[in-house]
């Protein structure tokens, strides 16, 4: 067996394992909840109306934002976007969808972190969480691995 054959065999095995992992994620409760709530907000007319309002208000705001706070309509455009966003966030379906979306994101982050750290603890895994949960030297804590 040549080195290329071994590499191809290992890659095939790795791909099969990746497909199995993808199937497990697709079968997870987190993903099923996400899909359920996504469908619920897609078929809810009130949610869709507010989403369309939000998109229109956001377009106006984006146009004003090109000039920043010096645009005469900047602050009113920003307030309009925030008002529609607040109305959206008050709806139960939207709350449930965002919770489900966050759980799927956490699941994918955990899987990515597990895979990365099996290779090396030094590999950084990107997260959508703006507030990291692991303390490092930059956050005031130190893991002792910095030097």
N, C-alpha and C positions, 0 to 999 in steps of 0.2 A: 504494500500500500504506500502511495506517495504522500508527501506532506499536503499537497492540494486535495487529495481524496479525504485525508483525515480532517482537514479544515472544512470541506464541504459537508462531511458527515456531522461534524460538531455544529455547524451552522444550521443544518436541517433539524437536528435535535433541539437546538436552541429556539428555532422558529416554531416548532411544534409545541414546546413548552410555553412560548409566548402566546400562541393561539389558545392554549388551554387556560392560561391566566386571563386572557381577554374574555373567554367564555364564562369563567367564574365571576368576573366583574359584571358582565352583562346579566348574569343570573342573580346578582346580589339584590337584597332588599333596598339598599340605597338607590340603586339605579332604577328599580321598579317604581319607587316613590317619586323619583325625579321625573320620570316619563309620565306618570299619572298626573302630577301637578302641572307639568308642562302642557299636557293636553287640556286640562281643566282651564288654564288661563287662555289657551288658544281659542276655546269655544265659548268663553264668557264674553258677551257683548260689552258689558260695562268695562271690563279690563281692557278689551281691545280698543274701545273708544278712548280711554285714558292713555293707552300706549300711543295711539295716533296723535292725541293732543300733545303728549310729551315730545314726540318726534318733531312736530311742527314748532313747538316752543323752543326746543333745543336747536333747531336750525336757525331760528331768529337770534338766539343767544350766541351761537357759534359765529354768526355774521358780525354781531356786535363785538365779540371777543377779539376779533382781528385788531381792533383799535384799543382794546382793554377798557379800563374804567373811564377812559376819556371819551368814549362813545356816549352820546347823549341818552341812548336807550339802554345802556349796559346794565344798570342796576334794576330797572324794571323788567328787563328780559330775564335776568337771573332770578328775580322773585317769582316770575311766572313759571319758570322751569321748576323751581323748588316747590311751588304750590301743587302743581300737577304730580310731582314725584311723591309728595306727602300723601295725596289722595290715593295714589297707587299703593303706597306702602301700608295704608290702613286696611286694604282689602285682605280678607282671610286667605283667599287663593294665592295671592302674591306672597304673603308671609310664608305660607306653607311651601310654595315653590322655591323661595329663596333659602329656606331651611334645608330642603331636599338638595338643592344645588350645592350648598355648603358641605353637606354630608358626602356627596359624590366627590367634591373637590378634596375633602379630607381623606377619603378612601384612596383616591389616585395619588395623593401626596404620600400617604403611608406606604403604598406599594412601591412608588418610585424611590423613596428613601431606603426602604428595605433592600431593593435591588442595588442601589448605588453603594450602600454601606457594606454589602457583601463583597464588593470589589475593594473599596477603601473607605475608611471613616472620614477621609479628607475631602471626599467628593461632596460638593455643595448641590443641594436639591432645591430648585426654585419652588416657592410657595406663593399662593395668592393672599396669604395672611400678611397684612401690613405690620403686625406686631409679632415678631418672632418669639417662639416659646423657649428657645434654648439660649441661655445666657452665655455670652462670650466676652472677650476683653473689651470690645467696643460698646457693650451694653452695661459695663460696670462690674460684671462678674468675670471670672476667669476659669477656664477649664484646665489650665496648666499645660496645654498643648501648644501654646503660642510661641514659645521660644525655641 
